[in-house]
Amino acid sequence: MRLLMWLILAALVYFAVKKNLRARSNKMRSEQTASNDWADASSTYSANRKESEAMLSCAHCQVYFPASEVVVRHQKNFCCIEHADQASGSSSS
Ligand SMILES: [Zn+2]
């Protein structure tokens, strides 16, 4: 009877320690996945940003710039008005 009591006590301590260790490792794992999720979220966020904004290359300097900043001159895309003027001016003269 006394042996059974000790066995139950040992089992309780064993499970308590095991539960504690698992909780600690789970917490560490959840913290790791949380940081991974954050990195994934930030990378997909920047990827989405990249996808949402189409990039065009300037016909004058070949620099890539967001499509929202495009200057169209003679069906060509330019990064700025100066390059559009330079390209049209050089082609006409
Ligand atoms: Zn340019």
PDB file of the backbone (N, CA, C, O) and the ligand in Angstrom, with CONECT records:
HET     ZN  A 101       1
ATOM      1  N   MET A   1       0.835  -1.206   0.000  1.00  0.00           N
ATOM      2  CA  MET A   1       0.000   0.000   0.000  1.00  0.00           C
ATOM      3  C   MET A   1       0.867   1.252   0.000  1.00  0.00           C
ATOM      4  O   MET A   1       0.566   2.230  -0.685  1.00  0.00           O
ATOM      5  N   ARG A   2       1.952   1.209   0.781  1.00  0.00           N
ATOM      6  CA  ARG A   2       2.838   2.358   0.870  1.00  0.00           C
ATOM      7  C   ARG A   2       3.638   2.523  -0.439  1.00  0.00           C
ATOM      8  O   ARG A   2       3.911   3.637  -0.887  1.00  0.00           O
ATOM      9  N   LEU A   3       4.000   1.375  -1.029  1.00  0.00           N
ATOM     10  CA  LEU A   3       4.728   1.381  -2.303  1.00  0.00           C
ATOM     11  C   LEU A   3       3.874   2.020  -3.396  1.00  0.00           C
ATOM     12  O   LEU A   3       4.363   2.810  -4.204  1.00  0.00           O
ATOM     13  N   LEU A   4       2.579   1.661  -3.405  1.00  0.00           N
ATOM     14  CA  LEU A   4       1.637   2.217  -4.389  1.00  0.00           C
ATOM     15  C   LEU A   4       1.559   3.739  -4.252  1.00  0.00           C
ATOM     16  O   LEU A   4       1.526   4.465  -5.246  1.00  0.00           O
ATOM     17  N   MET A   5       1.529   4.212  -2.985  1.00  0.00           N
ATOM     18  CA  MET A   5       1.463   5.654  -2.732  1.00  0.00           C
ATOM     19  C   MET A   5       2.705   6.361  -3.290  1.00  0.00           C
ATOM     20  O   MET A   5       2.613   7.427  -3.898  1.00  0.00           O
ATOM     21  N   TRP A   6       3.866   5.737  -3.066  1.00  0.00           N
ATOM     22  CA  TRP A   6       5.118   6.307  -3.577  1.00  0.00           C
ATOM     23  C   TRP A   6       5.136   6.308  -5.107  1.00  0.00           C
ATOM     24  O   TRP A   6       5.626   7.238  -5.748  1.00  0.00           O
ATOM     25  N   LEU A   7       4.573   5.208  -5.677  1.00  0.00           N
ATOM     26  CA  LEU A   7       4.534   5.120  -7.142  1.00  0.00           C
ATOM     27  C   LEU A   7       3.671   6.240  -7.723  1.00  0.00           C
ATOM     28  O   LEU A   7       4.032   6.883  -8.708  1.00  0.00           O
ATOM     29  N   ILE A   8       2.499   6.456  -7.069  1.00  0.00           N
ATOM     30  CA  ILE A   8       1.599   7.513  -7.521  1.00  0.00           C
ATOM     31  C   ILE A   8       2.275   8.874  -7.382  1.00  0.00           C
ATOM     32  O   ILE A   8       2.177   9.722  -8.269  1.00  0.00           O
ATOM     33  N   LEU A   9       2.963   9.072  -6.254  1.00  0.00           N
ATOM     34  CA  LEU A   9       3.666  10.336  -6.014  1.00  0.00           C
ATOM     35  C   LEU A   9       4.758  10.553  -7.069  1.00  0.00           C
ATOM     36  O   LEU A   9       4.918  11.647  -7.609  1.00  0.00           O
ATOM     37  N   ALA A  10       5.510   9.463  -7.345  1.00  0.00           N
ATOM     38  CA  ALA A  10       6.572   9.549  -8.353  1.00  0.00           C
ATOM     39  C   ALA A  10       5.988   9.855  -9.723  1.00  0.00           C
ATOM     40  O   ALA A  10       6.535  10.656 -10.482  1.00  0.00           O
ATOM     41  N   ALA A  11       4.866   9.203 -10.030  1.00  0.00           N
ATOM     42  CA  ALA A  11       4.208   9.435 -11.322  1.00  0.00           C
ATOM     43  C   ALA A  11       3.732  10.878 -11.429  1.00  0.00           C
ATOM     44  O   ALA A  11       3.867  11.515 -12.474  1.00  0.00           O
ATOM     45  N   LEU A  12       3.169  11.388 -10.326  1.00  0.00           N
ATOM     46  CA  LEU A  12       2.686  12.774 -10.320  1.00  0.00           C
ATOM     47  C   LEU A  12       3.841  13.749 -10.551  1.00  0.00           C
ATOM     48  O   LEU A  12       3.731  14.689 -11.337  1.00  0.00           O
ATOM     49  N   VAL A  13       4.964  13.502  -9.842  1.00  0.00           N
ATOM     50  CA  VAL A  13       6.133  14.374 -10.000  1.00  0.00           C
ATOM     51  C   VAL A  13       6.670  14.265 -11.429  1.00  0.00           C
ATOM     52  O   VAL A  13       7.034  15.268 -12.042  1.00  0.00           O
ATOM     53  N   TYR A  14       6.716  13.026 -11.954  1.00  0.00           N
ATOM     54  CA  TYR A  14       7.222  12.786 -13.305  1.00  0.00           C
ATOM     55  C   TYR A  14       6.384  13.564 -14.323  1.00  0.00           C
ATOM     56  O   TYR A  14       6.913  14.252 -15.196  1.00  0.00           O
ATOM     57  N   PHE A  15       5.041  13.432 -14.184  1.00  0.00           N
ATOM     58  CA  PHE A  15       4.169  14.112 -15.150  1.00  0.00           C
ATOM     59  C   PHE A  15       4.232  15.631 -14.998  1.00  0.00           C
ATOM     60  O   PHE A  15       4.151  16.376 -15.974  1.00  0.00           O
ATOM     61  N   ALA A  16       4.380  16.072 -13.731  1.00  0.00           N
ATOM     62  CA  ALA A  16       4.459  17.517 -13.491  1.00  0.00           C
ATOM     63  C   ALA A  16       5.706  18.088 -14.158  1.00  0.00           C
ATOM     64  O   ALA A  16       5.654  19.134 -14.806  1.00  0.00           O
ATOM     65  N   VAL A  17       6.842  17.379 -13.988  1.00  0.00           N
ATOM     66  CA  VAL A  17       8.102  17.842 -14.588  1.00  0.00           C
ATOM     67  C   VAL A  17       8.010  17.796 -16.107  1.00  0.00           C
ATOM     68  O   VAL A  17       8.434  18.718 -16.803  1.00  0.00           O
ATOM     69  N   LYS A  18       7.444  16.694 -16.606  1.00  0.00           N
ATOM     70  CA  LYS A  18       7.320  16.526 -18.056  1.00  0.00           C
ATOM     71  C   LYS A  18       6.437  17.625 -18.652  1.00  0.00           C
ATOM     72  O   LYS A  18       6.749  18.188 -19.701  1.00  0.00           O
ATOM     73  N   LYS A  19       5.340  17.917 -17.968  1.00  0.00           N
ATOM     74  CA  LYS A  19       4.418  18.953 -18.433  1.00  0.00           C
ATOM     75  C   LYS A  19       5.101  20.326 -18.428  1.00  0.00           C
ATOM     76  O   LYS A  19       4.939  21.143 -19.334  1.00  0.00           O
ATOM     77  N   ASN A  20       5.877  20.530 -17.348  1.00  0.00           N
ATOM     78  CA  ASN A  20       6.584  21.800 -17.220  1.00  0.00           C
ATOM     79  C   ASN A  20       7.602  21.968 -18.347  1.00  0.00           C
ATOM     80  O   ASN A  20       7.699  23.031 -18.959  1.00  0.00           O
ATOM     81  N   LEU A  21       8.373  20.880 -18.615  1.00  0.00           N
ATOM     82  CA  LEU A  21       9.373  20.929 -19.680  1.00  0.00           C
ATOM     83  C   LEU A  21       8.714  21.156 -21.035  1.00  0.00           C
ATOM     84  O   LEU A  21       9.195  21.941 -21.852  1.00  0.00           O
ATOM     85  N   ARG A  22       7.588  20.444 -21.262  1.00  0.00           N
ATOM     86  CA  ARG A  22       6.906  20.566 -22.545  1.00  0.00           C
ATOM     87  C   ARG A  22       6.351  21.982 -22.728  1.00  0.00           C
ATOM     88  O   ARG A  22       6.405  22.559 -23.814  1.00  0.00           O
ATOM     89  N   ALA A  23       5.820  22.516 -21.634  1.00  0.00           N
ATOM     90  CA  ALA A  23       5.278  23.876 -21.699  1.00  0.00           C
ATOM     91  C   ALA A  23       6.388  24.864 -22.044  1.00  0.00           C
ATOM     92  O   ALA A  23       6.201  25.792 -22.831  1.00  0.00           O
ATOM     93  N   ARG A  24       7.580  24.629 -21.415  1.00  0.00           N
ATOM     94  CA  ARG A  24       8.695  25.537 -21.657  1.00  0.00           C
ATOM     95  C   ARG A  24       9.166  25.430 -23.119  1.00  0.00           C
ATOM     96  O   ARG A  24       9.402  26.439 -23.782  1.00  0.00           O
ATOM     97  N   SER A  25       9.299  24.161 -23.612  1.00  0.00           N
ATOM     98  CA  SER A  25       9.751  23.969 -24.994  1.00  0.00           C
ATOM     99  C   SER A  25       8.704  24.486 -25.972  1.00  0.00           C
ATOM    100  O   SER A  25       9.046  25.045 -27.014  1.00  0.00           O
ATOM    101  N   ASN A  26       7.423  24.299 -25.635  1.00  0.00           N
ATOM    102  CA  ASN A  26       6.355  24.821 -26.492  1.00  0.00           C
ATOM    103  C   ASN A  26       6.421  26.340 -26.565  1.00  0.00           C
ATOM    104  O   ASN A  26       6.219  26.944 -27.619  1.00  0.00           O
ATOM    105  N   LYS A  27       6.713  26.943 -25.402  1.00  0.00           N
ATOM    106  CA  LYS A  27       6.789  28.401 -25.373  1.00  0.00           C
ATOM    107  C   LYS A  27       7.938  28.884 -26.248  1.00  0.00           C
ATOM    108  O   LYS A  27       7.804  29.844 -27.006  1.00  0.00           O
ATOM    109  N   MET A  28       9.112  28.173 -26.121  1.00  0.00           N
ATOM    110  CA  MET A  28      10.258  28.536 -26.946  1.00  0.00           C
ATOM    111  C   MET A  28       9.930  28.358 -28.424  1.00  0.00           C
ATOM    112  O   MET A  28      10.264  29.197 -29.259  1.00  0.00           O
ATOM    113  N   ARG A  29       9.250  27.209 -28.732  1.00  0.00           N
ATOM    114  CA  ARG A  29       8.926  26.919 -30.117  1.00  0.00           C
ATOM    115  C   ARG A  29       7.938  27.962 -30.668  1.00  0.00           C
ATOM    116  O   ARG A  29       8.055  28.418 -31.805  1.00  0.00           O
ATOM    117  N   SER A  30       6.967  28.318 -29.823  1.00  0.00           N
ATOM    118  CA  SER A  30       5.970  29.294 -30.296  1.00  0.00           C
ATOM    119  C   SER A  30       6.627  30.658 -30.508  1.00  0.00           C
ATOM    120  O   SER A  30       6.256  31.404 -31.415  1.00  0.00           O
ATOM    121  N   GLU A  31       7.615  30.972 -29.651  1.00  0.00           N
ATOM    122  CA  GLU A  31       8.326  32.235 -29.840  1.00  0.00           C
ATOM    123  C   GLU A  31       9.121  32.217 -31.136  1.00  0.00           C
ATOM    124  O   GLU A  31       9.177  33.208 -31.864  1.00  0.00           O
ATOM    125  N   GLN A  32       9.748  31.046 -31.415  1.00  0.00           N
ATOM    126  CA  GLN A  32      10.512  30.917 -32.654  1.00  0.00           C
ATOM    127  C   GLN A  32       9.599  31.031 -33.864  1.00  0.00           C
ATOM    128  O   GLN A  32       9.900  31.756 -34.812  1.00  0.00           O
ATOM    129  N   THR A  33       8.462  30.301 -33.827  1.00  0.00           N
ATOM    130  CA  THR A  33       7.544  30.348 -34.973  1.00  0.00           C
ATOM    131  C   THR A  33       6.938  31.736 -35.092  1.00  0.00           C
ATOM    132  O   THR A  33       6.639  32.200 -36.192  1.00  0.00           O
ATOM    133  N   ALA A  34       6.759  32.396 -33.954  1.00  0.00           N
ATOM    134  CA  ALA A  34       6.205  33.746 -34.007  1.00  0.00           C
ATOM    135  C   ALA A  34       7.167  34.669 -34.750  1.00  0.00           C
ATOM    136  O   ALA A  34       6.751  35.473 -35.584  1.00  0.00           O
ATOM    137  N   SER A  35       8.474  34.543 -34.436  1.00  0.00           N
ATOM    138  CA  SER A  35       9.442  35.386 -35.127  1.00  0.00           C
ATOM    139  C   SER A  35       9.541  34.989 -36.591  1.00  0.00           C
ATOM    140  O   SER A  35       9.708  35.839 -37.466  1.00  0.00           O
ATOM    141  N   ASN A  36       9.433  33.649 -36.859  1.00  0.00           N
ATOM    142  CA  ASN A  36       9.444  33.196 -38.251  1.00  0.00           C
ATOM    143  C   ASN A  36       8.237  33.733 -38.999  1.00  0.00           C
ATOM    144  O   ASN A  36       8.344  34.178 -40.142  1.00  0.00           O
ATOM    145  N   ASP A  37       7.075  33.683 -38.333  1.00  0.00           N
ATOM    146  CA  ASP A  37       5.858  34.200 -38.955  1.00  0.00           C
ATOM    147  C   ASP A  37       6.022  35.682 -39.267  1.00  0.00           C
ATOM    148  O   ASP A  37       5.595  36.173 -40.312  1.00  0.00           O
ATOM    149  N   TRP A  38       6.653  36.374 -38.328  1.00  0.00           N
ATOM    150  CA  TRP A  38       6.850  37.808 -38.533  1.00  0.00           C
ATOM    151  C   TRP A  38       7.744  38.046 -39.754  1.00  0.00           C
ATOM    152  O   TRP A  38       7.478  38.929 -40.570  1.00  0.00           O
ATOM    153  N   ALA A  39       8.826  37.229 -39.865  1.00  0.00           N
ATOM    154  CA  ALA A  39       9.724  37.370 -41.008  1.00  0.00           C
ATOM    155  C   ALA A  39       8.990  37.030 -42.293  1.00  0.00           C
ATOM    156  O   ALA A  39       9.123  37.729 -43.297  1.00  0.00           O
ATOM    157  N   ASP A  40       8.198  35.932 -42.257  1.00  0.00           N
ATOM    158  CA  ASP A  40       7.425  35.546 -43.440  1.00  0.00           C
ATOM    159  C   ASP A  40       6.456  36.657 -43.817  1.00  0.00           C
ATOM    160  O   ASP A  40       6.311  37.008 -44.988  1.00  0.00           O
ATOM    161  N   ALA A  41       5.798  37.200 -42.806  1.00  0.00           N
ATOM    162  CA  ALA A  41       4.796  38.235 -43.076  1.00  0.00           C
ATOM    163  C   ALA A  41       5.467  39.462 -43.697  1.00  0.00           C
ATOM    164  O   ALA A  41       4.937  40.065 -44.630  1.00  0.00           O
ATOM    165  N   SER A  42       6.646  39.825 -43.165  1.00  0.00           N
ATOM    166  CA  SER A  42       7.322  41.003 -43.697  1.00  0.00           C
ATOM    167  C   SER A  42       7.814  40.744 -45.113  1.00  0.00           C
ATOM    168  O   SER A  42       7.775  41.634 -45.963  1.00  0.00           O
ATOM    169  N   SER A  43       8.286  39.498 -45.371  1.00  0.00           N
ATOM    170  CA  SER A  43       8.783  39.204 -46.717  1.00  0.00           C
ATOM    171  C   SER A  43       7.641  39.181 -47.712  1.00  0.00           C
ATOM    172  O   SER A  43       7.779  39.688 -48.825  1.00  0.00           O
ATOM    173  N   THR A  44       6.486  38.587 -47.319  1.00  0.00           N
ATOM    174  CA  THR A  44       5.343  38.562 -48.229  1.00  0.00           C
ATOM    175  C   THR A  44       4.795  39.976 -48.395  1.00  0.00           C
ATOM    176  O   THR A  44       4.282  40.341 -49.453  1.00  0.00           O
ATOM    177  N   TYR A  45       4.914  40.762 -47.331  1.00  0.00           N
ATOM    178  CA  TYR A  45       4.438  42.152 -47.412  1.00  0.00           C
ATOM    179  C   TYR A  45       5.250  42.924 -48.450  1.00  0.00           C
ATOM    180  O   TYR A  45       4.688  43.640 -49.279  1.00  0.00           O
ATOM    181  N   SER A  46       6.582  42.774 -48.400  1.00  0.00           N
ATOM    182  CA  SER A  46       7.417  43.476 -49.370  1.00  0.00           C
ATOM    183  C   SER A  46       7.201  42.902 -50.770  1.00  0.00           C
ATOM    184  O   SER A  46       7.235  43.632 -51.760  1.00  0.00           O
ATOM    185  N   ALA A  47       6.973  41.556 -50.846  1.00  0.00           N
ATOM    186  CA  ALA A  47       6.717  40.936 -52.152  1.00  0.00           C
ATOM    187  C   ALA A  47       5.419  41.469 -52.732  1.00  0.00           C
ATOM    188  O   ALA A  47       5.335  41.757 -53.926  1.00  0.00           O
ATOM    189  N   ASN A  48       4.402  41.599 -51.879  1.00  0.00           N
ATOM    190  CA  ASN A  48       3.130  42.137 -52.333  1.00  0.00           C
ATOM    191  C   ASN A  48       3.302  43.581 -52.795  1.00  0.00           C
ATOM    192  O   ASN A  48       2.727  43.997 -53.801  1.00  0.00           O
ATOM    193  N   ARG A  49       4.086  44.322 -52.059  1.00  0.00           N
ATOM    194  CA  ARG A  49       4.341  45.715 -52.436  1.00  0.00           C
ATOM    195  C   ARG A  49       4.997  45.769 -53.805  1.00  0.00           C
ATOM    196  O   ARG A  49       4.647  46.595 -54.649  1.00  0.00           O
ATOM    197  N   LYS A  50       5.976  44.855 -54.013  1.00  0.00           N
ATOM    198  CA  LYS A  50       6.690  44.816 -55.279  1.00  0.00           C
ATOM    199  C   LYS A  50       5.733  44.456 -56.419  1.00  0.00           C
ATOM    200  O   LYS A  50       5.783  45.022 -57.511  1.00  0.00           O
ATOM    201  N   GLU A  51       4.847  43.477 -56.112  1.00  0.00           N
ATOM    202  CA  GLU A  51       3.914  43.026 -57.152  1.00  0.00           C
ATOM    203  C   GLU A  51       2.893  44.107 -57.478  1.00  0.00           C
ATOM    204  O   GLU A  51       2.547  44.319 -58.640  1.00  0.00           O
ATOM    205  N   SER A  52       2.413  44.790 -56.439  1.00  0.00           N
ATOM    206  CA  SER A  52       1.363  45.781 -56.654  1.00  0.00           C
ATOM    207  C   SER A  52       1.880  46.947 -57.500  1.00  0.00           C
ATOM    208  O   SER A  52       1.127  47.540 -58.272  1.00  0.00           O
ATOM    209  N   GLU A  53       3.171  47.276 -57.351  1.00  0.00           N
ATOM    210  CA  GLU A  53       3.757  48.391 -58.097  1.00  0.00           C
ATOM    211  C   GLU A  53       4.573  47.817 -59.254  1.00  0.00           C
ATOM    212  O   GLU A  53       5.629  47.229 -59.024  1.00  0.00           O
ATOM    213  N   ALA A  54       4.112  47.975 -60.472  1.00  0.00           N
ATOM    214  CA  ALA A  54       4.848  47.500 -61.643  1.00  0.00           C
ATOM    215  C   ALA A  54       6.060  48.395 -61.868  1.00  0.00           C
ATOM    216  O   ALA A  54       6.000  49.610 -61.678  1.00  0.00           O
ATOM    217  N   MET A  55       7.168  47.766 -62.278  1.00  0.00           N
ATOM    218  CA  MET A  55       8.385  48.525 -62.513  1.00  0.00           C
ATOM    219  C   MET A  55       8.600  48.700 -64.017  1.00  0.00           C
ATOM    220  O   MET A  55       8.440  47.755 -64.789  1.00  0.00           O
ATOM    221  N   LEU A  56       8.957  49.898 -64.419  1.00  0.00           N
ATOM    222  CA  LEU A  56       9.238  50.195 -65.827  1.00  0.00           C
ATOM    223  C   LEU A  56      10.677  50.688 -65.930  1.00  0.00           C
ATOM    224  O   LEU A  56      11.221  51.242 -64.975  1.00  0.00           O
ATOM    225  N   SER A  57      11.281  50.486 -67.085  1.00  0.00           N
ATOM    226  CA  SER A  57      12.642  50.993 -67.268  1.00  0.00           C
ATOM    227  C   SER A  57      12.598  52.243 -68.134  1.00  0.00           C
ATOM    228  O   SER A  57      11.832  52.337 -69.093  1.00  0.00           O
ATOM    229  N   CYS A  58      13.433  53.185 -67.773  1.00  0.00           N
ATOM    230  CA  CYS A  58      13.488  54.455 -68.494  1.00  0.00           C
ATOM    231  C   CYS A  58      14.129  54.228 -69.870  1.00  0.00           C
ATOM    232  O   CYS A  58      15.159  53.561 -69.970  1.00  0.00           O
ATOM    233  N   ALA A  59      13.525  54.778 -70.922  1.00  0.00           N
ATOM    234  CA  ALA A  59      14.049  54.620 -72.281  1.00  0.00           C
ATOM    235  C   ALA A  59      15.345  55.405 -72.466  1.00  0.00           C
ATOM    236  O   ALA A  59      16.085  55.164 -73.419  1.00  0.00           O
ATOM    237  N   HIS A  60      15.617  56.329 -71.572  1.00  0.00           N
ATOM    238  CA  HIS A  60      16.816  57.165 -71.695  1.00  0.00           C
ATOM    239  C   HIS A  60      17.983  56.609 -70.873  1.00  0.00           C
ATOM    240  O   HIS A  60      19.081  56.420 -71.397  1.00  0.00           O
ATOM    241  N   CYS A  61      17.738  56.344 -69.561  1.00  0.00           N
ATOM    242  CA  CYS A  61      18.830  55.911 -68.683  1.00  0.00           C
ATOM    243  C   CYS A  61      18.706  54.449 -68.250  1.00  0.00           C
ATOM    244  O   CYS A  61      19.572  53.950 -67.532  1.00  0.00           O
ATOM    245  N   GLN A  62      17.626  53.742 -68.682  1.00  0.00           N
ATOM    246  CA  GLN A  62      17.403  52.329 -68.371  1.00  0.00           C
ATOM    247  C   GLN A  62      17.259  52.042 -66.879  1.00  0.00           C
ATOM    248  O   GLN A  62      17.337  50.887 -66.462  1.00  0.00           O
ATOM    249  N   VAL A  63      17.054  53.059 -66.091  1.00  0.00           N
ATOM    250  CA  VAL A  63      16.832  52.873 -64.659  1.00  0.00           C
ATOM    251  C   VAL A  63      15.401  52.424 -64.435  1.00  0.00           C
ATOM    252  O   VAL A  63      14.476  52.936 -65.065  1.00  0.00           O
ATOM    253  N   TYR A  64      15.216  51.441 -63.509  1.00  0.00           N
ATOM    254  CA  TYR A  64      13.869  50.959 -63.200  1.00  0.00           C
ATOM    255  C   TYR A  64      13.211  51.859 -62.156  1.00  0.00           C
ATOM    256  O   TYR A  64      13.828  52.246 -61.163  1.00  0.00           O
ATOM    257  N   PHE A  65      11.958  52.178 -62.404  1.00  0.00           N
ATOM    258  CA  PHE A  65      11.230  53.072 -61.512  1.00  0.00           C
ATOM    259  C   PHE A  65       9.778  52.613 -61.441  1.00  0.00           C
ATOM    260  O   PHE A  65       9.314  51.925 -62.351  1.00  0.00           O
ATOM    261  N   PRO A  66       9.048  52.973 -60.386  1.00  0.00           N
ATOM    262  CA  PRO A  66       7.641  52.570 -60.251  1.00  0.00           C
ATOM    263  C   PRO A  66       6.775  53.162 -61.347  1.00  0.00           C
ATOM    264  O   PRO A  66       6.957  54.306 -61.761  1.00  0.00           O
ATOM    265  N   ALA A  67       5.816  52.345 -61.813  1.00  0.00           N
ATOM    266  CA  ALA A  67       4.972  52.748 -62.946  1.00  0.00           C
ATOM    267  C   ALA A  67       4.157  53.998 -62.630  1.00  0.00           C
ATOM    268  O   ALA A  67       3.744  54.720 -63.538  1.00  0.00           O
ATOM    269  N   SER A  68       3.925  54.253 -61.337  1.00  0.00           N
ATOM    270  CA  SER A  68       3.133  55.430 -60.962  1.00  0.00           C
ATOM    271  C   SER A  68       3.879  56.728 -61.254  1.00  0.00           C
ATOM    272  O   SER A  68       3.271  57.795 -61.339  1.00  0.00           O
ATOM    273  N   GLU A  69       5.241  56.631 -61.411  1.00  0.00           N
ATOM    274  CA  GLU A  69       6.034  57.839 -61.659  1.00  0.00           C
ATOM    275  C   GLU A  69       6.424  57.971 -63.130  1.00  0.00           C
ATOM    276  O   GLU A  69       7.319  58.744 -63.472  1.00  0.00           O
ATOM    277  N   VAL A  70       5.748  57.212 -64.001  1.00  0.00           N
ATOM    278  CA  VAL A  70       6.148  57.176 -65.415  1.00  0.00           C
ATOM    279  C   VAL A  70       5.846  58.504 -66.113  1.00  0.00           C
ATOM    280  O   VAL A  70       4.830  59.149 -65.856  1.00  0.00           O
ATOM    281  N   VAL A  71       6.757  58.884 -66.997  1.00  0.00           N
ATOM    282  CA  VAL A  71       6.537  60.023 -67.900  1.00  0.00           C
ATOM    283  C   VAL A  71       6.541  59.442 -69.314  1.00  0.00           C
ATOM    284  O   VAL A  71       7.583  59.000 -69.797  1.00  0.00           O
ATOM    285  N   VAL A  72       5.391  59.440 -69.975  1.00  0.00           N
ATOM    286  CA  VAL A  72       5.283  58.849 -71.319  1.00  0.00           C
ATOM    287  C   VAL A  72       5.459  59.941 -72.367  1.00  0.00           C
ATOM    288  O   VAL A  72       4.764  60.957 -72.358  1.00  0.00           O
ATOM    289  N   ARG A  73       6.400  59.707 -73.261  1.00  0.00           N
ATOM    290  CA  ARG A  73       6.668  60.659 -74.346  1.00  0.00           C
ATOM    291  C   ARG A  73       6.946  59.832 -75.608  1.00  0.00           C
ATOM    292  O   ARG A  73       7.843  58.990 -75.593  1.00  0.00           O
ATOM    293  N   HIS A  74       6.210  60.047 -76.685  1.00  0.00           N
ATOM    294  CA  HIS A  74       6.370  59.308 -77.951  1.00  0.00           C
ATOM    295  C   HIS A  74       6.291  57.794 -77.724  1.00  0.00           C
ATOM    296  O   HIS A  74       7.126  57.042 -78.226  1.00  0.00           O
ATOM    297  N   GLN A  75       5.274  57.351 -76.957  1.00  0.00           N
ATOM    298  CA  GLN A  75       5.034  55.929 -76.630  1.00  0.00           C
ATOM    299  C   GLN A  75       6.236  55.279 -75.945  1.00  0.00           C
ATOM    300  O   GLN A  75       6.397  54.061 -76.021  1.00  0.00           O
ATOM    301  N   LYS A  76       7.077  56.061 -75.284  1.00  0.00           N
ATOM    302  CA  LYS A  76       8.215  55.521 -74.528  1.00  0.00           C
ATOM    303  C   LYS A  76       8.095  55.957 -73.075  1.00  0.00           C
ATOM    304  O   LYS A  76       7.556  57.021 -72.768  1.00  0.00           O
ATOM    305  N   ASN A  77       8.609  55.113 -72.192  1.00  0.00           N
ATOM    306  CA  ASN A  77       8.513  55.385 -70.760  1.00  0.00           C
ATOM    307  C   ASN A  77       9.819  56.015 -70.264  1.00  0.00           C
ATOM    308  O   ASN A  77      10.914  55.541 -70.569  1.00  0.00           O
ATOM    309  N   PHE A  78       9.673  57.080 -69.500  1.00  0.00           N
ATOM    310  CA  PHE A  78      10.840  57.761 -68.937  1.00  0.00           C
ATOM    311  C   PHE A  78      10.662  57.918 -67.430  1.00  0.00           C
ATOM    312  O   PHE A  78       9.538  57.983 -66.934  1.00  0.00           O
ATOM    313  N   CYS A  79      11.775  57.977 -66.710  1.00  0.00           N
ATOM    314  CA  CYS A  79      11.727  58.057 -65.257  1.00  0.00           C
ATOM    315  C   CYS A  79      11.406  59.474 -64.798  1.00  0.00           C
ATOM    316  O   CYS A  79      10.917  59.668 -63.685  1.00  0.00           O
ATOM    317  N   CYS A  80      11.677  60.465 -65.643  1.00  0.00           N
ATOM    318  CA  CYS A  80      11.433  61.848 -65.267  1.00  0.00           C
ATOM    319  C   CYS A  80      11.246  62.693 -66.530  1.00  0.00           C
ATOM    320  O   CYS A  80      11.579  62.259 -67.633  1.00  0.00           O
ATOM    321  N   ILE A  81      10.716  63.889 -66.359  1.00  0.00           N
ATOM    322  CA  ILE A  81      10.441  64.774 -67.495  1.00  0.00           C
ATOM    323  C   ILE A  81      11.753  65.175 -68.185  1.00  0.00           C
ATOM    324  O   ILE A  81      11.803  65.317 -69.407  1.00  0.00           O
ATOM    325  N   GLU A  82      12.816  65.356 -67.380  1.00  0.00           N
ATOM    326  CA  GLU A  82      14.111  65.751 -67.942  1.00  0.00           C
ATOM    327  C   GLU A  82      14.597  64.729 -68.968  1.00  0.00           C
ATOM    328  O   GLU A  82      15.069  65.092 -70.045  1.00  0.00           O
ATOM    329  N   HIS A  83      14.473  63.432 -68.617  1.00  0.00           N
ATOM    330  CA  HIS A  83      14.936  62.382 -69.538  1.00  0.00           C
ATOM    331  C   HIS A  83      14.036  62.305 -70.762  1.00  0.00           C
ATOM    332  O   HIS A  83      14.515  62.029 -71.862  1.00  0.00           O
ATOM    333  N   ALA A  84      12.731  62.547 -70.590  1.00  0.00           N
ATOM    334  CA  ALA A  84      11.805  62.562 -71.726  1.00  0.00           C
ATOM    335  C   ALA A  84      12.176  63.702 -72.669  1.00  0.00           C
ATOM    336  O   ALA A  84      12.184  63.528 -73.888  1.00  0.00           O
ATOM    337  N   ASP A  85      12.480  64.855 -72.109  1.00  0.00           N
ATOM    338  CA  ASP A  85      12.874  66.010 -72.915  1.00  0.00           C
ATOM    339  C   ASP A  85      14.217  65.753 -73.611  1.00  0.00           C
ATOM    340  O   ASP A  85      14.377  66.070 -74.789  1.00  0.00           O
ATOM    341  N   GLN A  86      15.180  65.178 -72.879  1.00  0.00           N
ATOM    342  CA  GLN A  86      16.501  64.893 -73.445  1.00  0.00           C
ATOM    343  C   GLN A  86      16.400  63.895 -74.588  1.00  0.00           C
ATOM    344  O   GLN A  86      17.025  64.071 -75.634  1.00  0.00           O
ATOM    345  N   ALA A  87      15.591  62.822 -74.379  1.00  0.00           N
ATOM    346  CA  ALA A  87      15.457  61.778 -75.399  1.00  0.00           C
ATOM    347  C   ALA A  87      14.774  62.325 -76.638  1.00  0.00           C
ATOM    348  O   ALA A  87      15.221  62.064 -77.755  1.00  0.00           O
ATOM    349  N   SER A  88      13.700  63.080 -76.460  1.00  0.00           N
ATOM    350  CA  SER A  88      12.983  63.636 -77.613  1.00  0.00           C
ATOM    351  C   SER A  88      13.826  64.702 -78.286  1.00  0.00           C
ATOM    352  O   SER A  88      13.801  64.829 -79.510  1.00  0.00           O
ATOM    353  N   GLY A  89      14.580  65.478 -77.496  1.00  0.00           N
ATOM    354  CA  GLY A  89      15.418  66.528 -78.063  1.00  0.00           C
ATOM    355  C   GLY A  89      16.567  65.932 -78.870  1.00  0.00           C
ATOM    356  O   GLY A  89      16.885  66.436 -79.947  1.00  0.00           O
ATOM    357  N   SER A  90      17.201  64.858 -78.365  1.00  0.00           N
ATOM    358  CA  SER A  90      18.332  64.258 -79.066  1.00  0.00           C
ATOM    359  C   SER A  90      17.891  63.533 -80.329  1.00  0.00           C
ATOM    360  O   SER A  90      18.624  63.497 -81.318  1.00  0.00           O
ATOM    361  N   SER A  91      16.659  62.939 -80.296  1.00  0.00           N
ATOM    362  CA  SER A  91      16.184  62.199 -81.468  1.00  0.00           C
ATOM    363  C   SER A  91      15.753  63.157 -82.586  1.00  0.00           C
ATOM    364  O   SER A  91      15.852  62.809 -83.763  1.00  0.00           O
ATOM    365  N   SER A  92      15.273  64.362 -82.234  1.00  0.00           N
ATOM    366  CA  SER A  92      14.796  65.310 -83.244  1.00  0.00           C
ATOM    367  C   SER A  92      15.967  66.019 -83.928  1.00  0.00           C
ATOM    368  O   SER A  92      15.873  66.362 -85.107  1.00  0.00           O
ATOM    369  N   SER A  93      17.073  66.244 -83.200  1.00  0.00           N
ATOM    370  CA  SER A  93      18.188  67.012 -83.749  1.00  0.00           C
ATOM    371  C   SER A  93      19.235  66.154 -84.427  1.00  0.00           C
ATOM    372  O   SER A  93      20.228  66.677 -84.932  1.00  0.00           O
TER     373      SER A  93
HETATM  374 ZN    ZN A 101      15.782  58.182 -66.899  1.00  0.00          ZN2+
END
